[in-house]
Amino acid sequence: MGFVLRASRLGSIGLTSIFAFILAALPAVAQQVQENLPPTTKLSISESKTPPLGNSDSIEPRHDFLDKTNILLFSGMAIFRVLDYTSTRNMLARGREERLIPDDVVYSNAGFASLEAAGAAASIGVSYLLHRTGHHKLERWMSIGHISVTAFGAARNYALESKHP
């Protein structure tokens, strides 16, 4: 029974990772389709005739996806993902138990590192989707939220008391 539960949790993590990867790849496919259209039918977000909703002061101006701010945010995300990996390993070495990730993944060095990398890649992919659709503030907040949640988890892992006597 325990093996079936672990296998189903591992399968759900795998499906989630595949779904996130597909979502990250969608803008590239959409861009290729747009490039094959005749020049008169190409329309970018900045050329659209609909005015932006709300106050124009609240809308962040267009920017390159890999600008200085996003590079810093993605670097911070990677740093905190590594910190989460090391804090979880430290927590397990002190006799604690990981409750969110299946044992098959968390006790495998390659599996756990891959899960951390997939989480970071999925977050960057969602940020890219938000960037491509013109939601530049949400694009930044996605990364800020990811860093905050990961930092909280890592701090919590280090703060837990050991179960060893």
N, C-alpha and C positions, 0 to 999 in steps of 0.2 A: 504494500500500500504506500509506504514511504517513497519507494522508487518511482511509482506512478505520479505522485504529487510533485516530486522534484523534476521529473521529466516534463510534466506539463508546465511547470513554472519556467523551466529552461526553454521550452518551446515558445512560451509567450514572450520571453525576453528576446528570443531570436526573431520572432515575427515583428515585434516592436522595432527592433534594429533594422530589419528589412524595410518596414514601412517608412521609417525615418530616412533611410537611404533613398528610397523611391521619391519621397517628397523633396529631398535635396536635389535630385536629378531633374525634376519636372521643369524648372525654369530653363535649363539648358536645352531641353527638347523644344519648349515653346519658342525659344530664341531661334533655333534652327528652322522651325516652320515659318517664322516671321521673315527670316532672311530670304526664303524662297518665293515670297510674294512679290508681285510687281511693285515698283517704287511708289506708285500713287496710293497703294493700300497700306503702306507701313505707317504706323501711328505710335508715337512714344507717349509716355505719360505726360511729359512736359508740353506736348503739342495738342493734347486733348482739349476740346472746347468747353467741357464742363468746369465751372469754377470750383475751387476747393471748398469743402464744407467748413463752417466755423470761422473763427477769427484767423486771418492770415498770419498774425504774429505768433500763433501757437504751432504753426506748421514749420518743421525743420526744413531748411533748403536741401535740394538734391546734393548728393555727394557721391564720390566713388565708394564702392563697397569696401575695398581694402584701404580706407583712409587711415590716418594716424590714430583716430579714436577707436575704430574697430580693431586695428592691430593690437592696441593696448588692451582692449576688452577681451579679445580672443587669447592673448598671451596670459592675461589674468585667469581666464577660464582654464587654460591648460595647467597653470601653476596650481590652482586649487583642486583640479582633478588629480594631479600627482599627490598633493597633500591628502586628499581623501583616500587615495590608494594606500599611502603609507600609514595613515591613521587607522584605517580598517585592519591592515596587517598587524599593527601594534596592538590594537584592541583584541584581535584573535589570539595573539601570542600571550596576552595576559589572562586568557581563559574566558573571555566574553564570547557571546554568540551574535552573529550577524542575522538580523531578522528580515531584512528587506531583500536580500539576494540569496538565491538557492546555494546550498553548500557545494554542489558540483561546480559552480562558477567561482565562488569566493575562495575555495581552497585550491583552485588551479591558477598558477601565476599568469599563464598566457591568457586564460579565459577571463580572469578578472581585469587584467590590463586591457584586453580587447573590449570589454564592457565599458571601461572608463573612456577609452578612445572613441567608441561608438556613441557614447553620451555626448562627448564634446563635439563630434562630427554632426550629430543630429541637431544640436543647438545652433551650430554655425549654419547648417542647412536651413533651419527655420528662420534664422536671421536673414539669410540671403533671400528667402521667399518674401519676407516682410519688406526687404529693401527693393526687390523687383516690383512689388505691388505698391510702392510709394509710402509705406508705413515706416518712415525713418525713425520716429521716436520709439515706436514699438520694437523696431530692430535693435536699438540700443538697450532698451529696457529688458529685452529677452536675455541679453548677455549679462546685464547687471543682476537680474533675478537668478540666473544660473550660478553666477559667482557667489551670490549671497547664500543660496541654499547649500551649495557645496562647502562653503566656508563654515556655515553653521554645523553641518554634519561632521566635518573634520574636527572642529573644536569640541563637539559633543563626544566624539570617539576618544579623543585624548583626555577628556575630563572624567570619563567613566572610571570607577574604581576597579581594581583587579579582583578577580574571583579567587585567585590563588591565596592561600593563607600566608 
